[in-house]
């Protein structure tokens, strides 16, 4: 199944549903629960099967995409998790590199990504995102994939000139990350460690790799993170970006107004967004933390 989180354009109602060839089944309207986070907290994802055979209620032009999970309890990012990326940044640590994203730093498919006025180094990073479907703590790597509700694409925009010693400041400007277009359930994705992942900037292929080249596997990341915190339905883990990011290119290749950035992952889909500059009034006066 492809599960879509959206706003209905005609009345601005929030809902979610199942995307199929003939349109979208509005599960929120049929179930009485229009919030995907609330549904995941109280229902098993298998319950969505009852809606699969219903006729479509909406077409894609009837909706605006929200982030796949717009109010996650936690968003974890995993840095330096592809072999080529580690070479580009001279990364030598064996431990997973983690950071957090805030929910309000996300937009959905076809949404506008905002380049911060204070940045001249706004970079692209295409990633595979996983959505947790079951509550768990101290999850073993052998069992980890059973806790996944689905997979999606993520454009983890990085404000490089605000990535000081740690990543957090460079990852959480409003509307700098994109999440979508939908969540695909594991039965349709197949082996998540054998998927092509590509990023295009203005139709130029800038990242091209496979999830087989992750340093820490998806199962290992779930096991590692669940050691120190409970994972809950709707939590999100971004699994890292391949090499080819703009900062390490010669000359550097950063995002600018009217650029089109796209992330495509095999068996999942293609996430597309346009870049817009933030108003100059948002320019900050200092890049050092108090």
SULGI-V394901 format. One record per residue. PHI is phi in whole degrees, -180 to 180 (none if undefined). OMEGA is omega in radians with two decimals (* if undefined). BURIAL is # if it has 16 or more other ideal C-beta (glycine too) atoms within 10 Angstrom, else .. Layout:
BEGIN
phi;omega;burial
PHI;OMEGA;BURIAL
PHI;OMEGA;BURIAL
END
This chain:
BEGIN
phi;omega;burial
none;2.99;#
-109;-3.05;#
-107;-3.02;#
-112;3.07;#
-111;-2.93;#
-157;2.95;#
-114;3.06;#
-77;-2.96;#
-64;-2.99;.
-70;-3.11;.
-131;3.09;.
61;3.08;.
-80;3.07;.
-86;3.11;.
-161;3.04;#
-149;-3.10;#
-166;-3.10;#
-109;3.11;#
-86;3.10;#
-134;-3.04;.
-59;-3.09;.
-94;3.12;.
135;-3.04;#
-115;2.97;#
-83;-3.09;#
-81;-3.11;#
-63;3.12;#
-59;3.13;#
-68;-3.09;#
-75;-3.06;.
-92;-3.06;#
82;3.11;.
-121;-3.03;#
-90;-3.12;#
-107;-3.08;#
-63;3.11;#
-64;3.13;#
-64;3.13;.
-61;-3.11;#
-66;-3.14;#
-72;-3.02;.
-121;-3.09;.
-136;2.99;.
-78;-3.12;.
-62;3.13;#
-62;-3.14;.
-66;3.12;.
-68;-3.12;#
-59;-3.10;.
-67;-3.09;.
-100;-3.01;.
-62;-3.05;.
-87;3.13;.
-73;3.08;.
-68;-3.12;.
-65;3.07;#
-99;-3.01;#
-140;2.99;#
-110;-3.10;.
-59;3.14;.
-77;3.07;.
-91;-2.99;#
-130;2.87;#
-117;-3.10;.
-73;2.91;#
-95;2.93;#
-52;-3.09;#
-48;2.98;#
-122;-3.02;#
-90;3.11;#
-131;3.13;.
-67;3.06;#
-67;-3.13;#
-143;2.95;#
-125;3.08;#
-104;2.98;#
-109;3.09;#
-113;-3.11;#
-93;3.02;#
51;-3.03;#
-111;3.01;#
-123;-3.05;#
-57;-3.09;.
-67;3.11;#
-63;3.13;#
-62;3.09;#
-63;-3.09;.
-62;-3.08;#
-107;3.12;.
55;-3.13;.
-81;-3.11;.
-123;-3.10;.
-67;3.11;.
-86;-3.09;.
-79;3.05;.
-59;3.09;#
-97;-3.06;#
-112;2.96;.
-146;3.14;#
-119;2.97;.
-116;3.08;#
-99;-3.08;.
-60;-3.07;#
-80;3.06;.
-92;-3.03;#
-109;2.89;#
-130;3.13;#
-97;3.07;#
-57;-3.10;#
69;3.07;#
-77;-3.12;#
-91;3.03;.
-88;-3.05;#
-103;3.04;#
-79;-3.11;#
-60;3.13;#
-64;-3.08;.
-87;-3.05;#
-119;2.95;#
-114;-3.09;.
-135;3.13;#
-89;-2.93;#
-112;3.10;#
-98;3.01;#
-150;3.09;#
-82;-3.05;#
-145;2.93;#
-87;3.09;#
-109;3.04;#
-117;3.11;#
-114;-3.14;#
-77;-3.11;#
-115;-3.11;#
-136;3.08;#
-74;3.14;.
-162;3.06;#
-140;-3.10;.
54;-3.13;.
-76;3.11;#
-78;3.10;.
-61;3.14;.
-64;-3.09;.
-100;-2.90;.
-60;-3.07;#
-66;3.11;#
-71;-3.12;.
-94;-3.07;#
-93;3.06;#
-82;-3.12;#
179;-3.06;#
-128;3.11;#
-152;3.08;#
-99;3.10;#
-139;2.97;#
-107;-3.03;#
-88;-3.11;#
-58;-3.06;#
-119;3.08;#
-87;-2.93;#
-61;-3.11;#
-75;2.99;#
-116;3.00;#
-92;-3.09;#
-85;3.12;.
-71;-3.13;.
-117;-3.02;.
-86;-2.88;#
-54;-3.09;.
-65;-3.12;#
-88;-3.05;#
-117;-2.92;#
-128;3.00;#
-67;-3.08;#
-58;3.02;.
58;3.11;#
-103;3.09;#
-121;3.12;#
-125;-2.96;#
-139;3.14;#
165;0.02;#
-77;-3.10;#
-150;3.03;#
-102;-3.13;#
-106;-3.08;#
-71;-3.02;#
-56;-3.10;#
-64;3.14;.
-96;-3.09;.
-87;-3.07;#
81;-3.10;.
-73;-3.10;.
-71;3.10;#
-98;3.11;#
-146;-3.11;.
-121;3.02;#
-73;3.11;.
-135;-3.05;#
-134;3.04;#
-128;3.08;#
-117;2.99;#
-116;-3.09;#
52;3.10;.
69;3.04;.
-98;3.13;.
-72;-3.07;.
-115;3.03;#
-136;-3.09;#
-152;-3.06;.
-152;3.08;#
-135;3.13;.
-65;3.05;#
-65;-3.09;.
-94;3.00;#
-65;3.08;#
-75;3.07;#
-108;-3.08;#
-69;3.10;#
-58;3.14;#
-62;3.12;#
-64;3.14;#
-67;3.10;#
-62;3.12;#
-62;-3.11;#
-65;-3.09;#
-66;-3.10;#
-73;3.05;#
-70;-3.07;.
-108;3.10;.
-151;3.07;.
-75;3.02;.
-95;-3.04;#
-130;3.11;#
-54;-3.12;#
95;3.03;#
-67;-3.04;#
-124;3.02;#
-125;2.99;#
-87;-2.88;#
-95;3.07;#
108;-3.08;#
-114;3.07;#
-68;3.05;#
-69;3.14;#
99;3.13;#
-67;-3.01;#
-69;-3.04;#
-63;-3.04;#
-92;3.11;#
-80;3.10;.
-123;-0.08;.
-73;3.11;.
-58;-3.11;.
-127;-3.09;#
-111;-3.10;#
-87;-3.13;#
-138;-3.11;.
-55;3.11;.
75;3.00;.
-66;3.02;#
-110;3.14;.
-121;-3.08;#
-135;3.07;#
-122;3.13;#
-123;3.10;#
-126;-3.12;#
-52;3.11;.
68;-3.14;.
-118;3.14;#
151;-3.07;#
-130;-3.14;.
-95;-3.07;#
-126;3.12;#
-147;3.03;#
-108;-3.13;.
-98;3.05;#
-133;3.10;.
-75;2.98;.
-70;3.08;#
-58;3.12;.
-61;3.11;.
-64;3.12;.
-88;3.11;.
-58;3.09;.
-91;-3.07;.
-98;-3.08;.
-150;3.08;.
-106;3.13;.
-107;-3.14;.
-76;3.11;.
-74;*;.
END
